[in-house]
């Protein structure tokens, strides 16, 4: 009987020790990998593909009330094509800024030809390039700290009008909070 008790106590102790080590290991990996799960109470997920991106984005920019924060590889502006979708997005960002919305943009410095940087800077919008030693390949929009649009679409003629692209609109404050933190880290870098 004593051997059975010792065995059970040792077995239970081993399980407890394993659980503790597992939790410690997970917390160490969590720091390296970032959050793997965000629990969402109520969320809306809207898949977007190809030509569905422009109407979804322009609508969200036009209804923004507090903030529009963007991280983008490309943000093009074509002075000779005022009615292009790219220019409509850029102009909607200027309109949002003029109505008091905090519009800030981080973009990659790689794609300088026909980009909207100078135009938006002249309009008073907070815009900056990433550092030269890092490629910002993200395509991220955060609206009012509650809506996130992310995926593959660049703000360019090909991205908005020609390419096959996939994106998702996520209406969930928990997700927006995570990406706002990411945006602020990049903005302060």
C-alpha positions in Angstrom: 0.0 0.0 0.0 2.9 2.4 0.8 4.4 1.9 -2.6 1.0 2.7 -4.2 0.7 5.9 -2.2 4.2 7.0 -3.1 3.6 6.2 -6.7 0.4 8.2 -6.8 2.0 11.1 -4.9 5.0 11.1 -7.3 2.7 10.8 -10.3 0.5 13.7 -9.1 3.7 15.7 -8.3 5.1 15.0 -11.8 1.9 16.2 -13.4 1.8 19.3 -11.3 5.5 20.1 -12.0 4.9 19.4 -15.7 1.9 21.8 -15.7 4.0 24.5 -14.0 6.8 24.1 -16.5 4.4 24.1 -19.4 2.9 27.4 -18.2 6.3 28.9 -17.8 7.4 27.7 -21.2 4.2 29.1 -22.8 4.7 32.5 -21.2 8.3 32.6 -22.5 7.2 31.7 -26.0 4.3 34.1 -25.8 6.8 37.0 -25.3 8.6 35.9 -28.4 5.6 35.2 -30.6 3.2 37.8 -29.4 -0.4 37.1 -28.5 -1.7 34.1 -30.3 -5.3 34.4 -29.3 -7.5 37.4 -28.8 -10.9 36.6 -27.2 -13.5 38.6 -29.0 -16.9 39.2 -27.4 -18.7 40.6 -30.4 -17.1 41.0 -33.7 -17.9 41.5 -37.3 -15.7 39.9 -39.9 -16.2 41.0 -43.5 -14.0 39.2 -46.2 -13.0 41.5 -49.0 -11.5 40.6 -52.4 -10.4 42.3 -55.5 -12.6 45.3 -56.4 -14.5 45.1 -53.2 -11.6 46.8 -51.3 -12.1 50.3 -52.6 -15.8 50.8 -51.7 -15.2 49.2 -48.2 -12.2 51.4 -47.5 -13.6 54.7 -48.8 -16.8 54.1 -46.8 -14.8 53.5 -43.6 -12.7 56.6 -44.2 -15.7 58.8 -44.8 -17.5 57.7 -41.6 -14.4 57.9 -39.4 -14.9 60.2 -36.4 -11.7 60.1 -34.3 -8.8 58.5 -36.0 -7.5 56.8 -39.1 -4.1 55.2 -38.7 -2.5 53.5 -41.7 0.6 51.4 -42.2 1.2 50.9 -45.9 3.9 49.7 -48.4 2.5 52.0 -51.1 0.2 55.0 -51.1 0.0 56.4 -54.6 -1.3 59.7 -55.8 -1.6 60.5 -59.5 -2.1 64.2 -60.3 -3.1 63.4 -63.9 -5.9 61.1 -62.8 -8.0 63.0 -60.4 -10.9 60.5 -60.5 -8.8 57.4 -59.9 -9.6 55.3 -56.9 -6.2 55.9 -55.4 -6.7 59.7 -55.6 -10.2 59.3 -54.1 -8.8 57.5 -51.1 -6.1 60.2 -50.7 -8.6 63.0 -51.0 -10.9 61.2 -48.5 -8.0 61.1 -46.0 -7.5 64.9 -46.5 -11.3 65.4 -46.0 -11.2 63.4 -42.8 -8.2 65.4 -41.5 -10.1 68.6 -42.4 -13.0 67.5 -40.3 -10.8 66.9 -37.3 -10.0 63.2 -37.6 -6.4 62.3 -36.5 -5.0 60.9 -39.7 -1.5 59.4 -39.4 0.3 57.3 -42.0 3.5 55.3 -41.9 4.7 54.1 -45.3 7.7 52.4 -46.8 10.3 54.8 -48.3 11.0 52.3 -51.1 8.2 53.3 -53.4 8.7 57.0 -53.9 7.5 57.4 -57.5 4.0 58.8 -57.7 3.5 58.4 -53.9 1.2 60.6 -51.9 3.7 61.6 -49.2 4.4 65.2 -50.3 0.8 65.9 -51.2 -0.5 64.6 -47.8 2.3 66.3 -45.9 1.4 69.6 -47.5 -2.2 69.1 -46.4 -1.1 68.8 -42.8 -1.4 65.1 -42.4 1.0 63.3 -40.1 2.9 61.1 -42.5 6.3 59.5 -42.2 8.5 57.0 -43.9 9.7 53.9 -42.1 13.4 53.5 -41.4 15.6 52.8 -44.3 16.8 49.5 -42.9 13.3 48.0 -42.6 10.7 47.3 -45.3 7.2 48.1 -44.2 5.2 45.7 -46.3 2.1 45.9 -44.1 -1.3 46.9 -45.4 -3.2 48.0 -42.3 -5.9 50.6 -41.6 -7.3 51.2 -38.1 -10.4 53.4 -37.8 -11.6 55.0 -34.6 -9.9 52.4 -32.5 -12.5 49.8 -33.3 -12.3 48.8 -37.0 -9.3 47.1 -38.7 -8.8 46.5 -42.4 -5.8 44.3 -43.3 -4.7 42.1 -46.1 -2.7 42.3 -49.3 -4.0 45.4 -51.1 -1.6 48.3 -51.8 -3.0 51.8 -52.4 -1.9 51.8 -56.0 -3.5 51.5 -59.4 -2.6 47.8 -59.7 -3.6 47.0 -56.1 -7.0 48.7 -56.4 -7.9 48.0 -60.0 -6.0 45.1 -61.5 -4.6 42.6 -59.0 -6.2 39.7 -57.2 -6.2 40.8 -53.6 -7.7 39.5 -50.3 -8.4 41.5 -47.2 -10.6 41.4 -44.2 -12.5 44.1 -42.3 -12.6 43.3 -38.6 -15.0 45.3 -36.4 -13.7 44.4 -32.9 -12.2 46.7 -30.4 -9.9 44.0 -29.0 -8.2 43.5 -32.4 -8.1 47.3 -33.0 -6.4 47.8 -29.6 -3.7 45.3 -30.5 -3.0 47.0 -33.9 -3.2 50.5 -32.4 -0.4 49.4 -30.1 1.6 48.1 -33.1 1.0 51.3 -35.0 2.1 53.5 -32.0 5.3 51.4 -31.7 6.1 52.0 -35.4 5.2 55.7 -35.1 7.5 56.3 -32.2 10.4 54.3 -33.7 
